[in-house]
């Protein structure tokens, strides 16, 4: 336990000094995707359900926050809060419809529902369709701190990420998390102990959707842009990849996975290998599935256990 | 009269696409009894269990628990009402600790099972009670072990402790001794006897030796229907039961000899068990 705490402290220090060495907007993007992947992992890693529609929540959070920033004059923290609530509400509805299914059927239902959302945003006038919602202002945090400054923006994103990460950590290690674990381990037994397992999955799904929305809302503010990319099913696939690469069911795995994927996309797309990004990512995906099932963090944990445990 | 029955089924029928798995079963389980459900493979014993706990929905018929119609209730609600089942394959949470397994059952009544914002340390107040339950099934020493590392017999004991945590009126045990060595069979049988005090137990069991030792009343199922009912002496004397099990009555002599041999063997084993 102590060792873990030390690791967290070291990572936090790293995150605090990082913007003085790396481009803050890139770091903020990384944190947004890390939060998105953590939210997704709450479903895949801790409930055992693979959602193939989490982009819907990322995008909904983004569009709602973007629209509010452009049209309502709300301060950014309120716009983000409402974007999160909107994604959570959508998650609550979609969760009700999907948690009764399992395995591939759950993935298909979530995919279908998220495609529905995609086409709504494609057609709806307020999203800007193919062009996206451009020129979203970042505004002043609490009406005071100017977020147009990238360093300010970064620390705001870091605070949001830490809150989201803490909430997920807490959820996993809560009375609710214990029941989730029991359901994942042996669902019929959990039922026979009197738990309405679908209610628990539904709460987890709603929570996961809200946190994905939080990531999307924040991301819109960082890039001052909300676009169809965030609701496209590619995005739902990308978050699966991030989580798998980092390590499903480990708390830090999605963070590491998001870091690896986002960094790769960023550096490769700018360089000569730009056209091969998807091929390289596909290769990594295959490699992970074939050889490193537990992902980077999972494999590292195993190695640690073997050598020092 | 019917107040004596904890559980009653009336004309219970389950059909799967033209095949009748459970055919007009009228079962009465008397309060305080250990009631055994026996029958050859495919007789519909587990299907009856699944119907009673609503893991399957009956095609027609009624299920009464303490004179209350529970036919329309959901599985989790039936468990909360006091009918708790076990499964053929040991139903534990393998990657939780032994103590946590029992705690999950205790946790539900605490009303904090949806509290995702609280630390799980609030569950520590249940540890004493969970430990007591583990002690009662002889697992006190294993409280901190990972459940997956327990022997099969101990997993079954843990399952019983977890079930007891819910303080059920009626325990449904689906083949509690299946796949066990002689030693474990003896241990689990003794345990069932012990926990049956003040409760009603309905069990599916293949091991007739265990049935003869434990059951107050036996219902024999064949092809989904009740063949006969009664205490062990009555049921075992019924030639139809022997036929259902053995195919013909001709092998009766051989059969008796086998039973005697098995019994003798069992006794030596349980003596050894006592010494350990």
Interface residues (C-beta under 8 A of the other chain):
Chain A: X167 X170 X171 X173 X174 X175 X176 X177 X178 X179 X181 X182 X185 X186 X188 X189 X190 X191 X192 X193 X194 X195 X196 X197 X199 X200 X203 X207
Chain B: X53 X55 X74 X75 X76 X77 X79 X80 X84 X85 X86 X87 X91 X92 X93 X94 X95 X96 X100 X103 X104 X105 X107 X108 X110 X112 X113 X114 X115 X116 X117 X118 X119 X120 X122 X123 X162 X166
